[in-house]
Amino acid sequence: MKNYVLLAFLSIALIGANSASAHGDDSKCDRNEFHCYKAWKKAWKADKKEYKAKKKMCQDRPFAAARKHRKAHKKAWKSEMKEHNHTHYYHWY
């Protein structure tokens, strides 16, 4: 009898945990799913540069913001290239 109650409780807990984890923020889900760690890291750095560009623009420094924005685009391009190379060619990492 105890086993049936325990089994029912564990199954309800497992179903609840799966449904709770499925309600995350999926606004950038397609961009953040990488097969390559190096591509993910470049995308993270690109997001960091974009944030710094917005911060510079708020400080009324448009030239610094433009420079950060260009570097963010460069890092995003590198991220896409690394992901493309990783998914289209065989890599061990």
Disulfide bonds with the S-S distance in Angstrom:
none
